[in-house]
Amino acid sequence: MLRVHHLNNSRSQRVLWLLEELALSYEIKHYSRDPKTGHAPPSLKLIHPLGRAPVLQDGDITVAETGAIIDYITRTYGVGRLIPPPGGKAYNDYIHFLHFGEGSAILPQLLALYTSFLGDASAPLQPIINREMKKNFDYIEYHLTRREYFAGEQLSGADIQMVFPLEAAKTHGRLVKYPACLDFVERMHARPAYLKALKRGGHYDYGPKV
Ligand SMILES: N[C@@H](CCC(=O)N[C@@H](CS)C(=O)NCC(=O)O)C(=O)O
């Protein structure tokens, strides 16, 4: 049985969504953030040394990092679903956005969060952070005005990976000038599998209010 180590109100919501899209059976081990620090409890370190969520366990196999988990699940259990046929443009886009989500799209948003703890001392960094954020959103908007999903005309693991940076941006009012990004988030939030995962995962500030 697949087991997802899931932290409340976190990126690991995506893994639940993926499993629901594929209609796979899985169990969830729930972890709660420390109410003061927001950190995961130390018990998560017993599952993986990074102590971050998500972590997937499949028998004696343990996988951390959302992109690697999406790749593992679709490759092992997807039977061709949610991955475009290898070799074509859609497949290259799929791989690109599977990496881009956590490798590039989230970075300036994390920097905005971390530097917010510095107050005025962070002022010199803000133009750089804003510039990098804009670069990302302009690029994503350009892509999504030309196709329905990140890897062409069908849902793939890349959409599941990319939803979190866009949800986080939307929550902080950063997508006002990006209608295609907003439309994408709305479409993903309307998917029955997304809503089912939301119910199973519990508290999540970045999803639709249900
Ligand atoms: N790039 C990693 C990020 C993992 C990550 O930072 N997870 C956060 C939840 S959004 C976490 O576990 N934070 C709690 C902590 O670091 O203590 C992924 O996508 O899996």
PDBQT file of the ligand as one rigid body, heavy atoms in Angstrom, charges set to zero:
ROOT
HETATM    1  N1  LIG A 301      10.965  20.976  -2.905  1.00  0.00    +0.000 N 
HETATM    2  C1  LIG A 301      10.387  20.189  -1.844  1.00  0.00    +0.000 C 
HETATM    3  C2  LIG A 301       9.960  21.115  -0.723  1.00  0.00    +0.000 C 
HETATM    4  C3  LIG A 301       9.542  20.362   0.524  1.00  0.00    +0.000 C 
HETATM    5  C4  LIG A 301       9.140  21.334   1.610  1.00  0.00    +0.000 C 
HETATM    6  O1  LIG A 301       9.813  22.342   1.853  1.00  0.00    +0.000 OA
HETATM    7  N2  LIG A 301       8.040  21.017   2.301  1.00  0.00    +0.000 N 
HETATM    8  C5  LIG A 301       7.539  21.883   3.340  1.00  0.00    +0.000 C 
HETATM    9  C6  LIG A 301       6.021  21.882   3.287  1.00  0.00    +0.000 C 
HETATM   10  S1  LIG A 301       5.406  22.973   2.094  1.00  0.00    +0.000 SA
HETATM   11  C7  LIG A 301       7.899  21.348   4.717  1.00  0.00    +0.000 C 
HETATM   12  O2  LIG A 301       7.916  20.154   4.936  1.00  0.00    +0.000 OA
HETATM   13  N3  LIG A 301       8.120  22.270   5.648  1.00  0.00    +0.000 N 
HETATM   14  C8  LIG A 301       8.268  21.968   7.029  1.00  0.00    +0.000 C 
HETATM   15  C9  LIG A 301       9.685  22.004   7.504  1.00  0.00    +0.000 C 
HETATM   16  O3  LIG A 301      10.595  22.231   6.691  1.00  0.00    +0.000 OA
HETATM   17  O4  LIG A 301       9.880  21.808   8.700  1.00  0.00    +0.000 OA
HETATM   18  C10 LIG A 301       9.209  19.395  -2.421  1.00  0.00    +0.000 C 
HETATM   19  O5  LIG A 301       8.557  19.874  -3.340  1.00  0.00    +0.000 OA
HETATM   20  O6  LIG A 301       8.968  18.287  -1.953  1.00  0.00    +0.000 OA
ENDROOT
TORSDOF 0
